[in-house]
Each structure stands twice: as C-alpha cells, then as structure tokens.
C-alpha cells in the first residue's frame, strides 16, 4: 500500500528495515559492468564474432578476460577525477562480452544444463512468437536480418564503449588486429548517443531509458552500502517514490529473485543452472530500425482526422498525440503529470518527478530531498487514471510496465517479476539525414521467457491488455497475422462534449519499428569467462 499515514509508516518501517538487512552482498568484482551499473558512454561499437577454431578462441579469451570491466571497476571510476585523464586511456575504454548458446556449446560441454528454453532455442527460432513478420519477403522477417537470422547467428558479441569516437575506433582497430585465426567478424555495428537537441533521446524524439529498475544489494559488508541509495525514508524497499527496489536475482544469477507474492521478501535463488554461471546474466539484443518519416507523417495525418471528426479533440496537436502514444512527452514528462501540454521544465528534468506516477491508485508519498541542498522531507500527491483518459491503456509505457495495474498474474508484486535492465543506444544519424537509423535494444535478465518474452507477448502485443480492446503498443507492438495484414489498431479513450466515455479506434497502417537483427546471449562473470577459456571439451 502506497498511501501514507503516520500509522502506516510506523507499522511498515520495522519490517522493511529488517528486510534491507537481508539484502545480499554482490560480488562486484565478478559482475560485468554493462549489466550493472551499465555503460554511461556516448560511443559504442559492437562486434559480432563467429568461432572458427576453439583452442585459438580459448587462448584469445585468456588474453582479454582481464580487460573486461566489472561493476567494481565502474564504481571505482566514479571516484576518480576522469577530467584529468586521457579519454583513450584503457581505464576509459570499456569492454564486455557475451555468448550465444551455440557459441558456448563450441567452448564447453555442459551447456545442456541451462534451463531457459528461449536461450537454448535462440532468438531466430522464436522471432515469430514475438510478433515479427512471418512473410519471408518482409524486411523484419529473421531470414532477412543483418545479424542473428537463420543464416548468420553469431557466437560472441563484444561490446566496446568510450567517451570519444576516435578512442573507440582505435580500440576496435586494436581488437581487430589482435583477433587470431580462431575468430571471424560477422558484423560490426557502431552506435552513439544522438547529438543535441536529441541527446538522451531516441530517433522519434522521446527521451529514453527513464524508468529503470532499481536493484537491491550491497557492495560491501557495511550495512548501509547499498548499490542503490534510498531516498524514501518510510519505504526502504523503494529507491524513491513508486520506484520499487528489485531483488538482484531478477538480473544476475546466484542471488534471490523477486517474490511474486510479497515484494519485501526475497524469492528463490536464481540459477542458470551450470555452477559457473553465477554472477552472469542473459542478454537480449534487438536491432530495431525506426522509420521516423512514416511515424511523423502518421502523427500529422491522424491529428487532422481526429480534430475534424471529434469535437472533444478539437485542440489535439501533434506533440500531444505523440505523448498519448508513448505515455510521455518528448522531454520525458509523464502525460499523467501534464495532461494538456509539456510546459513544466522541472518535471522533465527531475528524475524523481518524471517517474512518480501510478495508473490505478491515488497516493501521497514522503521522500527525502534529493537535490543535495538540505535533509528535509517533501510530500508528493499523485492521482491515478483508471479509465485511460489521460494516459491511454495501450500507451507504450503503460503496456511495457503496468505498474499498479492488476494483471493476469495478480498484484503489483507479480508485475515486478517481469522487469528488464535496459541498455539501449541509438544507431544512425538523426532524420532527415540519409541512411538507416534506429535503436539497439539490449536488456539483461535471468529468465528470457519470464521477462523479455513475457512482456512482449502478454503485454505489448496483447490487443486486450491491460484493458479489453486497448489495442497494440503503438510504438513497438506487432500484429503477426499470416500474410501481409499487419495492421494494428490502438484505442484512444475520450470524454465527449456531453461527458460520455467514447473509445476511438485508430488504425496504425504500418510498422514504424522494424526488427533487423538480434540474438539471445549469456554474459558470464569474470570467473565464468576464465572457466570458458580453460575448460576442456573431453
């Protein structure tokens, strides 16, 4: 319960304090840094590799494992004065690595111990389950992917990231030079944070990666050495209002999962199940081409039709319709905070306010001042939107993370078992520059079936979620009908001028996000990587 009162705080805080004492100490020197805390770097290059000769690859892994940056190393880097350092210094060029099931099977003989069927099948075998086109001639059909399709499944993905483009390019050249005959580069993908005014946004113009799970766990034996700081004094299970802390086993093997009944209690230990998989994580990769021109044209056309056909929508305009589709304005402000216009800069720039909202309930929440100016406490009020009149039920953020909305799994505690650590970054130049553009979607989890695939099939592509007839997610949802009919519909609830509720069905005639590559991978721990380098296949 999020509604606060003195009594509620008093009765819950003791239990929550006991709960925080159960948070495990993370083996921060073992966990790859792209998993936690993520790479806060502007430039990335991804190398997709094929294993040609196993022993040569094991030798290469033995050489590079010490270059893989960990959670511990990134935390230490935050304490250094990086402004005085050379951007091309090896400490500022970060590397991580992950393997497909096929790649692991070439290196080690116990891969059958993995229990996640999706990982073992590979994304190429489950593409249509995710709604990707079944038509072999369609661009988004996995037979036509630039990487990860039936004919080009990589064994390894190597992630290289840095603050300066030339530094990343130099490191990539060095890696390519040092690759031995045991490896072949199948595909290379460059990506970068978009330049101003789109910095921090994706190609459609929306601010990206706002609502991320906050992970439980401590970085040392010190009782308050939490990986995620606590700003809500009355609710130690939350980093800040509405942002529940998630048990680390949802993202990293070897730690407690989220409890689907009680979010305060740890769940079962996440197991992969090879013993060497501890401190590793499954990585989902999707290369998503974005057709910005088609998206913008749809917005313009739809606004004209909606305003002409519906008196209650006479004041609709392109930015507002786009906010209805996403659930946020372009700057990231939740439409629930600003129903009519995005005119509050404070909300857009404040990480607490931009993620403080629920869909069903009306809540007051006490939190610590996070500006650093003082130690005062403040109170926020949030009203819900059960009918979807402000944020439509099928808006992207409402589909992808329904928060306090009841689902088939039941409570919000169950919803928290379907979270992802997203690590996306754009590729290509902003529109209208020529060439391809889109998003490289990366997400970490410990169950591809229960997390990424569940979200995609049960929520995003479910026409009747979270409300009957809600429609498809208008941003990334897919309607995988046989043949060429992939038309999606999306429902916009409004109140007519007479006060009656009307649901307007809007046709989305084409996909403006198209899958063009992908894969399911496993990112091992540092010890796991050493194990792969030294494992015998006999």
C-alpha positions in Angstrom: 0.0 0.0 0.0 1.5 3.4 -1.0 -1.0 5.7 0.8 1.0 7.2 3.6 -0.1 8.0 7.1 1.8 8.1 10.4 0.4 4.7 11.3 1.2 3.1 8.0 4.8 4.3 8.2 5.2 3.1 11.8 3.8 -0.3 11.2 5.7 -1.0 8.0 9.1 0.6 8.6 10.3 -2.0 11.1 9.5 -4.9 8.7 11.2 -3.0 5.9 14.3 -2.3 7.9 14.6 -6.0 8.8 14.2 -6.7 5.1 17.1 -4.5 4.0 19.3 -6.4 6.3 18.7 -9.5 4.1 20.0 -7.8 1.0 22.9 -9.8 -0.3 26.5 -8.5 -0.8 27.1 -8.5 -4.5 30.3 -9.9 -5.9 31.0 -6.7 -7.6 34.4 -7.8 -9.0 32.7 -10.7 -10.8 29.7 -8.9 -12.5 30.2 -7.4 -15.9 29.7 -3.6 -15.9 27.3 -3.5 -18.8 24.9 -5.5 -16.7 25.3 -3.3 -13.6 25.5 -0.3 -13.4 25.5 0.0 -17.2 27.8 1.9 -19.6 27.4 5.6 -19.4 29.4 6.2 -22.5 28.4 8.2 -25.6 30.0 5.9 -28.3 29.7 2.1 -28.7 30.8 -0.4 -31.2 29.5 -4.0 -31.2 31.5 -6.8 -32.8 29.6 -10.0 -33.7 32.0 -12.9 -33.9 32.0 -16.5 -35.2 34.1 -19.1 -33.6 36.2 -20.9 -36.2 38.9 -22.8 -34.1 38.1 -23.5 -30.5 41.6 -23.7 -29.0 42.6 -20.4 -30.6 39.4 -18.8 -29.2 40.2 -20.1 -25.7 43.6 -18.6 -25.9 42.1 -15.2 -27.0 39.6 -15.3 -24.1 42.5 -16.0 -21.7 44.2 -12.8 -23.1 41.2 -10.5 -22.9 39.4 -11.5 -19.7 41.5 -9.0 -17.7 40.2 -6.2 -20.0 36.5 -6.9 -19.2 35.3 -4.1 -17.0 33.3 -5.0 -13.9 30.7 -3.4 -11.7 33.5 -2.8 -9.1 35.8 -1.1 -11.7 33.0 1.2 -12.8 32.1 2.2 -9.2 35.8 3.0 -8.7 35.9 5.0 -11.9 33.1 7.2 -10.5 35.5 8.1 -7.6 38.4 9.2 -9.9 38.7 12.6 -11.4 38.3 11.5 -15.0 38.5 15.0 -16.3 42.3 14.9 -15.9 42.6 11.6 -17.7 43.1 10.8 -21.4 39.8 9.7 -22.9 41.7 7.0 -24.8 43.3 5.6 -21.6 42.4 1.9 -21.2 40.6 2.7 -18.0 38.1 4.8 -20.0 37.5 2.3 -22.8 35.1 -0.3 -21.5 34.8 -3.9 -22.8 32.2 -6.6 -22.1 31.4 -9.9 -23.7 28.5 -12.3 -24.1 28.0 -15.7 -25.9 25.1 -17.3 -27.7 24.1 -20.8 -26.8 25.7 -22.0 -30.0 28.9 -20.2 -29.1 29.0 -21.6 -25.6 28.4 -25.1 -26.9 31.5 -24.8 -29.0 33.6 -23.9 -25.9 32.2 -26.1 -23.2 30.3 -29.4 -22.8 27.7 -28.7 -20.1 25.5 -26.2 -21.9 22.5 -28.6 -21.7 22.4 -27.7 -18.0 20.9 -24.3 -19.0 17.2 -24.4 -18.2 16.0 -21.4 -20.2 14.4 -22.8 -23.3 14.4 -19.5 -25.1 18.1 -19.0 -24.7 18.8 -22.6 -26.0 16.5 -22.1 -29.0 17.9 -18.7 -29.9 16.0 -15.6 -31.0 16.0 -16.6 -34.6 13.8 -19.7 -33.7 11.4 -17.6 -31.6 11.1 -14.5 -33.7 7.5 -15.1 -34.9 6.5 -15.7 -31.3 7.5 -12.1 -30.7 5.3 -10.9 -33.5 8.0 -10.5 -36.1 6.8 -10.8 -39.7 6.1 -14.4 -40.9 6.3 -13.3 -44.5 9.7 -14.3 -45.8 9.8 -11.3 -48.1 9.3 -8.8 -45.2 12.3 -6.7 -44.0 11.6 -7.7 -40.4 11.5 -11.5 -41.1 14.5 -13.0 -39.4 15.7 -14.6 -42.7 16.5 -11.0 -43.8 18.3 -9.8 -40.7 21.7 -8.2 -41.0 22.8 -10.3 -38.0 21.2 -13.0 -35.9 18.9 -14.5 -38.5 18.8 -18.2 -39.5 21.9 -17.8 -41.7 24.1 -15.5 -39.5 23.7 -16.4 -35.8 26.8 -15.0 -34.0 28.7 -17.0 -31.4 30.0 -13.9 -29.5 29.1 -10.3 -29.1 31.9 -7.9 -27.9 30.9 -4.5 -26.6 33.3 -1.6 -26.8 32.4 1.8 -25.4 34.1 5.1 -24.7 33.6 8.9 -24.3 35.3 9.8 -27.6 34.6 8.4 -31.1 38.2 8.2 -32.1 39.2 6.4 -28.9 36.6 3.7 -29.5 37.7 3.4 -33.2 41.3 3.0 -32.1 40.3 0.3 -29.6 38.2 -1.5 -32.2 41.1 -1.4 -34.7 43.4 -2.8 -32.0 41.0 -5.7 -31.2 40.6 -6.5 -34.9 44.3 -6.6 -35.3 44.8 -8.9 -32.3 42.0 -11.3 -33.3 43.6 -14.7 -34.1 42.6 -17.1 -36.8 40.1 -18.7 -34.4 37.6 -15.9 -34.8 35.8 -14.2 -37.7 34.0 -10.9 -37.6 30.5 -11.5 -38.9 29.1 -8.0 -38.4 30.1 -4.6 -36.9 27.7 -2.1 -35.6 28.5 1.4 -34.4 26.1 3.3 -32.2 26.2 6.7 -30.4 24.1 9.0 -28.2 22.4 11.4 -30.5 23.7 15.0 -30.8 21.9 18.0 -29.3 19.0 18.7 -29.2 18.3 14.9 -29.2 21.0 14.0 -26.7 19.4 11.4 -24.3 16.5 10.8 -26.8 15.8 8.1 -29.4 15.2 8.9 -33.1 11.4 9.5 -32.8 12.4 12.3 -30.3 11.4 10.8 -27.0 13.7 10.9 -24.0 14.8 7.3 -23.4 15.7 5.0 -20.5 13.8 6.9 -17.8 12.1 4.2 -15.8 14.7 1.6 -14.9 14.5 -1.0 -12.1 16.5 -0.1 -9.0 18.4 -3.1 -7.9 18.7 -4.3 -4.3 22.1 -5.4 -2.9 25.1 -4.1 -1.1 28.6 -3.5 -2.4 30.4 -4.4 0.8 29.7 -5.9 4.3 28.8 -2.4 5.6 25.1 -2.5 6.4 24.2 0.7 4.5 26.5 0.2 1.5 23.5 -0.2 -0.8 24.1 -0.3 -4.6 21.0 1.8 -5.0 20.7 4.8 -2.5 17.4 5.1 -0.5 15.5 8.4 -0.8 12.2 7.2 0.7 12.7 7.1 4.5 9.3 5.5 5.2 9.8 2.8 2.5 13.2 1.2 2.5 12.0 -1.1 -0.3 11.9 1.8 -2.6 14.8 3.9 -4.1 12.3 6.8 -4.4 8.5 7.1 -4.6 6.9 4.4 -6.7 10.3 3.0 -7.8 10.3 -0.3 -6.1 13.7 -2.0 -5.5 14.1 -5.3 -7.3 15.9 -8.3 -5.9 19.1 -8.8 -7.8 18.3 -12.4 -8.8 15.9 -10.9 -11.5 19.0 -9.8 -13.4 22.0 -11.7 -12.0 22.3 -15.4 -11.3 23.2 -16.6 -7.8 21.0 -14.1 -5.9 17.4 -14.0 -4.6 14.7 -13.4 -7.2 11.7 -11.2 -6.7 9.0 -12.7 -4.6 5.8 -12.8 -6.7 3.6 -12.5 -3.6 5.5 -10.2 -1.3 7.9 -7.7 -2.8 9.6 -7.2 0.6 10.7 -10.8 1.0 13.4 -12.4 -1.1 12.4 -15.1 -3.5 14.2 -18.2 -4.6 17.8 -18.1 -5.7 18.2 -17.5 -9.5 20.0 -20.4 -11.1 21.1 -20.8 -14.7 22.0 -23.8 -13.9 25.7 -24.5 -14.6 27.6 -23.7 -11.4 30.0 -21.5 -13.3 27.0 -19.3 -14.5 26.8 -17.5 -11.1 27.1 -13.7 -11.4 26.2 -13.9 -15.1 23.1 -12.7 -16.9 21.1 -13.4 -20.1 21.3 -10.6 -22.7 18.6 -10.0 -25.2 19.6 -7.9 -28.3 17.3 -6.5 -30.8 18.4 -4.3 -33.7 15.3 -2.1 -34.4 15.2 0.1 -37.5 13.0 3.2 -36.9 11.1 4.8 -39.8 10.9 8.4 -38.5 9.4 9.8 -41.6 6.5 7.4 -41.6 5.9 7.9 -37.8 5.9 11.7 -38.2 3.5 11.5 -41.2 1.1 9.3 -39.3 1.0 11.8 -36.4 0.2 14.7 -38.8 -2.5 12.8 -40.7 -4.1 11.4 -37.5 -4.2 14.8 -35.8 -6.1 16.3 -38.8 -8.6 13.4 -38.8 -9.2 13.3 -35.0 -9.7 17.0 -34.7 -12.1 17.0 -37.7 -14.2 14.0 -36.6 -14.4 14.6 -32.8 -15.3 17.9 -31.2 -13.8 16.7 -27.9 -10.4 16.5 -29.7 -10.6 19.9 -31.4 -7.5 21.0 -29.6 -5.4 17.9 -30.3 -2.0 18.7 -31.8 1.0 16.5 -33.0 3.0 16.7 -29.8 0.0 15.8 -27.7 -1.0 12.8 -29.8 2.6 11.6 -29.7 2.5 11.9 -25.9 -0.7 9.8 -25.9 1.1 7.1 -28.0 4.1 7.0 -25.7 2.7 8.0 -22.3 5.3 10.7 -22.0 6.0 14.0 -23.8 9.1 14.2 -25.9 11.1 15.7 -23.0 10.2 12.7 -20.8 7.5 14.3 -18.7 4.7 11.7 -17.9 1.5 12.7 -19.6 -0.2 12.0 -16.2 1.7 14.9 -14.8 1.0 17.2 -17.7 -2.2 16.2 -19.5 -2.5 19.1 -21.9 0.9 20.5 -22.5 4.6 19.9 -21.6 5.2 23.3 -20.0 6.8 22.2 -16.8 10.6 22.0 -17.2 11.1 21.0 -13.5 9.2 17.7 -14.0 11.1 16.8 -17.2 14.5 17.4 -15.6 13.7 15.8 -12.2 14.4 12.1 -12.2 12.1 11.6 -9.2 9.1 13.5 -10.6 9.5 12.0 -14.1 9.0 8.5 -12.7 6.5 9.3 -9.9 3.1 8.1 -11.0 0.6 5.2 -10.8 -2.2 4.2 -13.1 -4.8 2.9 -10.6 -4.3 4.5 -7.2 -4.2 8.0 -5.7 -1.2 8.4 -3.5 0.7 10.7 -1.2 4.4 9.9 -0.7 7.0 11.3 1.7 10.6 11.4 0.4 14.0 12.8 1.3 15.1 15.9 -0.6 17.4 14.6 -3.3 18.7 17.9 -4.5 21.5 17.8 -2.0 20.6 21.2 -0.7 19.2 20.0 2.7 17.9 17.0 4.6 14.3 18.0 4.5 11.4 15.7 3.6 8.8 16.6 1.0 5.4 15.2 0.0 4.1 14.5 -3.4 0.5 13.7 -4.4 -0.4 11.5 -7.4 -3.8 10.8 -8.9 -4.5 7.7 -10.9 -6.0 7.3 -14.4 -8.1 4.1 -14.3 -10.1 5.0 -17.4 -7.1 5.8 -19.5 -8.4 9.3 -20.3 -5.0 10.9 -19.8 -2.6 8.0 -20.5 -4.4 5.5 -22.8 -4.3 1.9 -21.7 -2.2 1.0 -24.7 0.3 3.8 -24.4 3.8 2.3 -24.7 4.9 2.9 -21.1 1.6 1.6 -19.8 1.9 -1.6 -21.9 5.6 -2.2 -21.1 5.4 -1.7 -17.4 1.8 -1.6 -16.0 2.9 -0.6 -12.5 0.0 -0.9 -10.1 -2.5 -2.2 -12.7 -3.8 -5.7 -12.0 -2.6 -8.3 -14.5 -3.3 -11.9 -15.1 -0.5 -12.6 -12.6 -2.4 -10.7 -9.9 -0.8 -8.0 -7.9 1.9 -5.4 -8.5 4.3 -7.8 -6.7 3.9 -10.2 -9.6 4.4 -7.5 -12.1 7.8 -6.8 -10.6 8.9 -10.3 -11.6 8.8 -9.2 -15.3 11.3 -6.4 -15.3 14.3 -5.7 -17.5 17.6 -3.9 -17.2 17.6 -1.9 -20.5 20.9 -0.8 -22.0 19.8 0.6 -25.4 21.6 3.1 -27.6 20.6 4.7 -30.9 22.4 4.0 -34.2 22.4 6.1 -37.4 22.2 9.8 -38.0 19.1 11.8 -37.0 16.3 12.3 -39.6 16.3 13.7 -42.3 19.9 12.6 -42.9 20.2 9.7 -45.4 20.8 6.2 -44.2 19.4 3.7 -41.7 18.6 4.7 -38.1 17.1 3.0 -35.1 17.7 1.7 -31.6 20.0 -1.1 -30.5 17.9 -2.6 -27.7 19.8 -4.5 -25.1 18.3 -5.9 -21.9 19.5 -8.1 -19.1 17.5 -10.7 -17.1 17.7 -14.2 -15.6 14.7 -15.6 -17.5 14.2 -14.7 -21.1 10.9 -16.5 -21.1 9.5 -14.9 -18.0 10.9 -11.4 -18.6 11.6 -10.2 -22.2 9.3 -12.7 -24.0 6.5 -12.4 -21.4 6.5 -8.6 -21.6 6.4 -8.8 -25.4 3.8 -11.4 -26.0 1.5 -10.9 -22.9 1.6 -7.2 -22.7 3.0 -5.3 -25.7 1.4 -7.4 -28.4 -1.7 -8.3 -26.5 -4.7 -6.4 -28.0 -6.7 -6.9 -24.8 -4.0 -5.8 -22.3 -4.3 -4.0 -19.9 -7.9 -3.4 -20.8 -10.3 -5.2 -23.1 -9.8 -3.7 -26.6 -7.0 -1.5 -25.6 -5.1 -2.2 -28.8 -1.4 -2.9 -29.6 1.5 -1.0 -28.3 1.6 1.8 -30.9 5.4 2.2 -30.7 6.9 -1.3 -30.7 3.9 -3.6 -30.7 3.4 -6.0 -33.6 0.4 -7.8 -35.1 1.8 -11.0 -36.6 -1.1 -12.0 -38.8 -0.4 -14.5 -41.5 0.1 -12.9 -44.9 0.6 -9.2 -45.4 -2.1 -7.9 -43.0 0.0 -6.5 -40.1 -2.4 -3.5 -39.5 -2.5 -2.6 -35.8 -5.3 -0.8 -34.0 -5.0 1.4 -31.0 -7.7 2.7 -28.7 -7.9 6.3 -27.5 -10.5 6.8 -24.7 -12.0 10.3 -24.6 -14.9 12.1 -22.9 -17.3 13.5 -25.4 -18.5 17.1 -25.0 -21.7 15.7 -23.3 -19.5 13.9 -20.7 -20.0 10.3 -22.0 -17.0 8.0 -22.5 -16.1 7.1 -26.0 -13.3 4.8 -27.2 -11.9 5.8 -30.6 -10.2 3.0 -32.6 -7.2 4.4 -34.5 -5.7 2.3 -37.3 -1.9 2.1 -37.4 -1.4 1.0 -41.0 2.2 0.1 -41.0 5.1 -0.7 -38.6 7.5 2.1 -37.9 9.8 0.0 -35.8 11.2 -3.0 -37.7 13.4 -5.7 -36.3 16.5 -6.1 -38.5 18.8 -8.2 -36.2 19.0 -9.7 -32.8 20.0 -12.6 -30.5 19.9 -14.2 -27.1 23.2 -14.3 -25.3 24.8 -15.1 -21.9 27.1 -12.6 -20.2 29.3 -14.7 -17.8 31.1 -13.5 -14.7 34.9 -12.9 -14.8 35.3 -16.4 -13.2 32.9 -17.8 -15.7 34.9 -16.3 -18.5 38.1 -17.8 -17.1 36.3 -21.1 -16.9 35.3 -20.9 -20.6 38.9 -20.1 -21.5 40.3 -23.1 -19.6 37.5 -25.6 -19.9 38.3 -29.0 -21.5 35.8 -30.5 -24.0 36.8 -34.1 -23.3 
